Amino acid sequence: METELWWLSFCDVDRPVGSQFIGVALVSVPVNSTLVNAVYEAWDQGCNPGGEVMGLRIPKEDQLPLNTLLSKADCERYGVELESFE
């Protein structure tokens, strides 16, 4: 089965400004899946911390760990530029 990657960014708007970012999860789902499918996959893989989520498809060439919640420090270590989520 052919798959595609989704980038899921999680935040908690109830946290103080500057600490709303929870993390990023990358999940692999069947081609033509929706954001909802990707969010459910994150739940199934144990890398969905809850909160609000924003997601987008990303190229498979991006070699980042799958099915793991990445912290802000992890993203910086992998060279991922994060827009301000705060």
TIKOLDREN-427703 format. One record per residue: x, y, z of N, C-alpha, C, O in turn; residue in three letters. Coordinates in steps of 0.05 Angstrom, whole numbers, plus 32768, in hexadecimal, padded with zeros to 4 digits. Atoms other than C-alpha are relative to their C-alpha. Example, Ala and Ser with C-alpha at 12.3 -4.5 7.8 and 13.67 -1.06 7.14 Angstrom:
REM TIKOLDREN-427703
80127FE8800080F67FA6809C80128018800080278018800DALA/7FF07FE87FFF81117FEB808F7FF18016800E7FFB802C8012SER/
***
This chain:
REM TIKOLDREN-427703
80117FE880008000800080008012801980008025801B8010MET/7FF07FE78002801B80447FED7FF7801380177FDF8015801DGLU/80067FEE7FEA802080768026800A801C7FFB801A80217FE9THR/7FF67FE58000802B80C0803180048009801D7FF97FFD8030GLU/7FFA7FF67FE5804580E8806C7FF0801880067FEA80297FF5LEU/800E7FE87FF7801E811A80958010800B801880197FFD8029TRP/7FF47FF17FEA803D814F80C37FE8800B80117FD780198006TRP/80167FF87FEE800F815B80FF800D80118016801D80078026LEU/7FF77FEE7FEB801D8197812C7FEA800380157FD38009800ESER/80147FFF7FEA7FFB81988170800680188012801D801E8018PHE/7FFD7FEA7FED7FEE81D3819E7FE97FFF80137FD47FF3800FCYS/80157FFD7FEB7FC681E381DC7FFC801E8005800D802B8011ASP/80057FE37FFE7FA8822981D87FF98009801C7FF880218022VAL/80057FF97FE57F9882268222801980058010801880108026ASP/7FE67FFA7FF37FE2822A82348007801D7FFB7FFD802A7FE9ARG/7FF77FE480048004826D823C800E80047FE5801A7FF17FDBPRO/7FF27FF98019801E829081FE801E7FFA8004802A80008018VAL/7FE380087FFF8064827681EF80047FE38007801A7FD98005GLY/7FFE801D7FF98055822F82077FE97FF07FF57FE37FDA8000SER/8018800E800B8019821B81DC80087FE87FEE7FF87FD67FEBGLN/7FF780158011804281EE81AE80047FE7801080127FE78024PHE/7FFD80197FF2803C81A581C480157FEE7FF280267FE27FFFILE/7FED8011800E80628181818D7FF67FFB7FE37FE180047FDBGLY/80058007801C80638165814680027FE27FFE80147FD58009VAL/7FFF801D80068053811E812F7FFF7FFD7FE27FF0800A7FD4ALA/80018007801C8061810180EB7FF57FE47FFF7FFF7FD1800CLEU/800C801A8003803580C780D77FFE7FF97FE27FFB800A7FD1VAL/8003800B801A8030809B809A7FE57FF47FFD7FDD7FE3800DSER/801C800A80057FEA808E807E7FFD7FF97FE2800E80027FD2VAL/80048006801C7FCE8072803D7FFD801A7FEF7FF3802E7FF9PRO/80027FE980127FD280A180017FE380097FFE7FD07FF97FFFVAL/801A7FF380027F9780D17FFB7FF18000801B7FD88003801BASN/800D7FFF7FE67F8980CE80467FFA801E8007800580307FFASER/80077FE57FF77F6B810B8069800F8006801A801B7FF48026THR/7FF57FF87FE67F83813280A57FF47FEF801680037FE78028LEU/800D80107FEB7F51810B80CF800D7FE4800180127FDA8017VAL/7FF3801A80007F7080C980B9801C8002800C80247FF0801BASN/7FE67FFC7FF57FB580E480CB7FFF8003801E80107FF8802DALA/80037FFC7FE37F9D80FA81107FFA7FE5800D80057FDF8023VAL/8006801A7FF57F7F80B5811D80197FEE8000801D7FDF8013TYR/7FE7800F80017FC180958108801280088016801F7FF78023GLU/7FF07FF67FE97FE580C1813A7FF67FF5801A80067FEE802BALA/800B800D7FE87FB680A8817080087FE3800180127FDA8016TRP/7FFA801D80007FC18060815B801E7FFB800680257FE78013ASP/7FE380037FFC800D806A815C8009800B801B802180088022GLN/7FF97FF57FE6800C808D81A08010801A8000801E80208013GLY/7FF17FE68002802880CF81877FEE80187FFD7FF7802D7FF3CYS/80137FEA80007FEA80FA818C7FFC800A801C7FEF7FFB802CASN/80027FF77FE47FEE812481CC7FE6800E80067FE18017801CPRO/80197FF17FFD7FA9814481C18005801D7FFA801A80257FF0GLY/7FFE7FE380077F9C818E81B97FF780057FE47FEC7FF37FD7GLY/80077FF8801B7F9081B3817980167FF57FED802D7FF47FF4GLU/7FED800B80137FB18197813B7FFD800E7FE57FE780157FDCVAL/7FFE7FF6801C7FC781B280F780117FEC7FF180267FE37FFCMET/7FF18014800F7FDF818280C2800380067FE37FF380147FD7GLY/7FFC7FFE801D7FFB817F807C80117FE87FF780207FDC8006LEU/7FF08016800C8018814B804D801D800B7FFC802080237FF6ARG/7FE47FF880058064814C8047800D7FEC7FEE80047FD57FEDILE/7FF2801380128095812D8016800C7FE9801080167FED8027PRO/7FF480187FF380AD80E78028801E80048004802A7FF68014LYS/7FE37FFC7FFF80F48100801E8009800B801B802080088023GLU/7FFA7FF57FE680F18124806180047FE980147FF17FDC801CASP/7FF980177FEF811580F1808E7FFE8008801D8013800D802AGLN/80057FFA7FE380F7810080D27FF37FE7800C7FE67FD77FFDLEU/800B80187FF480E180CB81047FE180007FFE7FD480148003PRO/801D80038001809B80B080FA7FF47FF7801A80027FEB802BLEU/8010800A7FE9806680A3812F800D8007801B800C7FF7802EASN/7FF47FF67FE7808B80CB81647FF8801E80027FF8802C7FEFTHR/80057FE37FFC8078810E8183801A800E8004802980088016LEU/7FE87FF07FFF80B0813F81767FFC801980107FE88028800BLEU/80017FE77FF180BC817781A8800C80177FEF801680127FDASER/7FF47FEA800D80D281BC8195801E7FFC7FFD802980027FE8LYS/7FE380068002811A81A881A580067FEB7FEB801A7FED7FDDALA/7FFC801480148113816A817A7FFF800C7FE4801080067FD3ASP/80037FF3801A80FB81948140801880107FF98022800F7FE2CYS/7FE87FF08004813581C3814880187FEE7FF980287FF57FE8GLU/7FEA8013800581668188814A7FFF7FF57FE480147FF17FD8ARG/8003800A801B814A816E8108800080167FEB7FFE80117FD3TYR/7FFE7FEA8012814F81B380EA7FE580097FF57FE480157FDFGLY/801B7FF88009810481BD80E47FFA801C800A7FFC80228022VAL/80077FE47FF980F1820680E27FE3800180087FD17FFA7FF9GLU/801B7FFE7FF680B48212810D7FF7801D7FFF8004802F8008LEU/800D7FE57FFE8086824D81027FF88003801D7FF67FEF802CGLU/80097FFB7FE58070826D81427FE47FF580057FD17FFD7FF7SER/801A800B7FF98038824481607FF4800E80187FDD80098020PHE/80087FF37FE880348270819D7FEF80187FFA7FE58026800CGLU/
***
